[in-house]
Amino acid sequence: GTTASAIIEGNDIRVGDVSASGSGYSASISGIEIGTVNAGAIVRKNNIHDVLQPSTSGYGAFGINITGSTNCNDIEISNNILNNIVASKYSATSLSTFVAYGIRYSAGATLQKINYNTIRMAAAVTGTVANYSNYGIALGVSGVTVSEMKNNIVVNENIGTGTFAVYTAATTNISAGASNNNNFYAPSGNVGYY
């Protein structure tokens, strides 16, 4: 028989504290997490909002978190709204696990399609680290490859040199893919790192 790929579609997802200034939890949180053996998975038309992890003890907040690389080719992330993804001002280290990400790749999934998403990263209110790290979209390891990144709107309202609308760990992440018609905005940070 044949097997079909997972489809995560049309969900309203909220996770974490009730307030960006609350006390948080003793764990990193994700709206959606995709691990290994998910080739061809489709994540579309989801409303992922209020992913709030204000703990100042070092935990992350991730809208969509791709943690698998084995058999994770051709994942489509499309037409999602990710709004109000917030972690504390905990770390200024590039690609730290303990910060906020709209879409995060921490493993080398290949031939990814990231299209027609709207991502808003609200400013952190807890913590004290200056130039803390946070990302709208982060391709956080060199093994990730994107075949399409088109028509996304990414707004990162955080402040400082660690703020990015889009971040790629290596030029090979997107150099062979099509990246067109994106709107990246980080008024008090960096539009991108490539």
C-alpha positions as CSV (number, residue, x, y, z in Angstrom):
1,G,0.0,0.0,0.0
2,T,0.9,3.6,-0.1
3,T,1.4,6.0,2.7
4,A,0.2,9.6,2.8
5,S,2.1,12.5,4.2
6,A,0.7,14.3,7.3
7,I,-1.5,17.3,6.7
8,I,-1.8,19.9,9.6
9,E,-4.5,22.3,8.3
10,G,-7.0,24.8,9.6
11,N,-6.2,24.8,13.3
12,D,-6.4,27.6,15.8
13,I,-3.4,27.1,18.1
14,R,-2.4,28.9,21.3
15,V,0.2,27.8,23.7
16,G,2.0,29.1,26.8
17,D,1.4,31.7,29.4
18,V,-1.7,34.0,29.3
19,S,0.5,37.1,29.2
20,A,3.8,38.1,27.7
21,S,4.7,39.5,31.1
22,G,3.8,36.3,33.1
23,S,6.1,33.8,34.8
24,G,6.2,31.2,32.0
25,Y,7.0,27.5,32.1
26,S,10.0,25.3,32.7
27,A,10.1,24.1,29.1
28,S,10.4,25.5,25.5
29,I,7.0,25.6,23.7
30,S,5.9,25.2,20.1
31,G,2.7,25.8,18.3
32,I,3.5,23.0,15.9
33,E,6.6,20.8,16.0
34,I,7.7,18.4,13.2
35,G,10.3,15.8,14.0
36,T,11.9,13.1,11.8
37,V,10.2,10.9,9.1
38,N,7.7,13.5,7.8
39,A,8.6,13.8,4.1
40,G,6.0,15.7,2.2
41,A,4.1,17.0,5.3
42,I,1.9,20.0,4.7
43,V,1.3,22.7,7.4
44,R,-1.2,25.1,6.0
45,K,-4.0,27.5,6.8
46,N,-3.3,27.4,10.6
47,N,-3.7,30.4,13.0
48,I,-0.9,30.0,15.5
49,H,-1.0,32.8,18.0
50,D,-0.1,33.9,21.5
51,V,2.8,31.5,21.8
52,L,4.0,33.1,25.1
53,Q,7.1,31.9,27.1
54,P,8.1,34.8,29.3
55,S,10.2,32.8,31.7
56,T,13.6,34.5,32.3
57,S,15.2,31.1,33.1
58,G,16.0,30.3,29.5
59,Y,13.2,28.6,27.4
60,G,12.1,29.2,23.8
61,A,8.9,30.0,22.1
62,F,8.5,28.6,18.6
63,G,5.5,29.1,16.2
64,I,6.5,26.2,13.8
65,N,9.5,24.2,14.9
66,I,11.2,21.7,12.4
67,T,13.4,19.5,14.5
68,G,13.9,16.5,12.2
69,S,16.2,16.0,9.2
70,T,15.9,12.3,8.5
71,N,13.3,11.8,5.8
72,C,12.0,15.4,6.2
73,N,12.3,16.5,2.6
74,D,9.6,18.5,0.7
75,I,7.7,19.9,3.7
76,E,5.3,22.7,2.7
77,I,4.6,25.5,5.2
78,S,2.0,27.7,3.6
79,N,-0.8,30.2,4.2
80,N,-0.3,30.2,8.0
81,I,-0.7,33.2,10.3
82,L,1.8,33.3,13.1
83,N,1.1,36.1,15.5
84,N,2.5,37.2,18.9
85,I,5.3,34.7,19.3
86,V,7.2,35.9,22.4
87,A,10.0,34.7,24.6
88,S,12.1,36.7,27.1
89,K,15.2,38.8,26.5
90,Y,17.4,35.8,27.6
91,S,20.2,35.3,25.1
92,A,22.3,37.3,22.6
93,T,23.8,34.2,21.2
94,S,23.0,33.6,17.5
95,L,20.4,30.8,17.0
96,S,20.0,30.2,20.7
97,T,17.4,27.7,21.6
98,F,16.1,30.0,24.4
99,V,14.5,32.8,22.4
100,A,11.5,33.4,20.1
101,Y,11.2,32.1,16.5
102,G,8.2,32.3,14.1
103,I,9.4,29.4,11.9
104,R,12.5,27.6,13.2
105,Y,14.6,24.9,11.5
106,S,17.1,23.3,13.9
107,A,17.8,20.2,11.7
108,G,18.8,19.8,8.1
109,A,15.4,19.2,6.4
110,T,15.7,19.6,2.6
111,L,13.7,21.1,-0.3
112,Q,11.4,23.1,2.0
113,K,8.6,25.3,0.7
114,I,7.8,28.3,2.8
115,N,5.1,30.3,1.0
116,Y,2.3,32.8,1.7
117,N,2.8,33.0,5.5
118,T,2.2,36.1,7.7
119,I,4.5,36.2,10.7
120,R,4.5,38.9,13.5
121,M,7.0,38.7,16.3
122,A,5.8,40.9,19.1
123,A,8.5,42.6,21.3
124,A,9.7,40.7,24.4
125,V,8.8,42.4,27.7
126,T,10.6,40.2,30.2
127,G,14.4,39.7,30.7
128,T,17.3,42.1,30.7
129,V,19.7,41.0,28.0
130,A,20.6,43.8,25.5
131,N,20.5,42.9,21.8
132,Y,18.8,39.6,22.6
133,S,18.3,37.2,19.7
134,N,14.9,36.4,18.0
135,Y,13.8,35.5,14.5
136,G,10.8,35.6,12.2
137,I,12.2,32.8,10.0
138,A,15.4,31.0,10.9
139,L,17.2,28.3,8.8
140,G,19.4,27.5,11.7
141,V,21.7,24.8,10.4
142,S,23.7,24.5,7.2
143,G,21.9,21.3,6.0
144,V,18.5,23.0,5.6
145,T,17.7,23.7,1.9
146,V,14.7,25.7,0.7
147,S,13.3,25.2,-2.8
148,E,10.7,28.0,-2.4
149,M,10.4,31.0,-0.1
150,K,7.8,33.2,-1.7
151,N,5.1,35.8,-0.8
152,N,5.8,35.8,3.0
153,I,5.2,38.8,5.2
154,V,7.5,38.9,8.3
155,V,7.4,41.6,10.9
156,N,9.8,41.5,13.8
157,E,9.0,44.2,16.4
158,N,11.9,43.3,18.7
159,I,14.8,45.7,19.3
160,G,18.6,45.3,18.8
161,T,21.3,43.7,16.8
162,G,19.9,40.2,17.5
163,T,16.6,40.9,15.9
164,F,16.1,39.4,12.4
165,A,13.1,39.0,10.0
166,V,14.9,36.2,8.3
167,Y,18.2,34.4,9.1
168,T,20.1,31.8,7.2
169,A,23.0,29.8,8.8
170,A,24.6,29.2,5.4
171,T,24.3,30.6,1.9
172,T,23.5,27.1,0.7
173,N,20.2,27.3,2.7
174,I,18.5,29.3,0.0
175,S,21.0,29.7,-2.8
176,A,19.5,27.0,-5.0
177,G,15.8,27.9,-4.3
178,A,13.5,30.6,-5.5
179,S,13.0,33.5,-3.1
180,N,10.6,36.2,-4.4
181,N,8.0,38.7,-3.4
182,N,8.7,38.5,0.3
183,N,8.1,41.5,2.6
184,F,10.6,41.4,5.5
185,Y,10.3,44.2,8.1
186,A,12.4,44.7,11.3
187,P,12.2,48.4,12.1
188,S,14.6,48.2,15.1
189,G,16.7,45.2,14.0
190,N,18.0,43.4,10.9
191,V,15.9,42.6,7.8
192,G,18.0,39.5,7.1
193,Y,21.3,37.6,7.5
194,Y,22.5,35.5,4.5
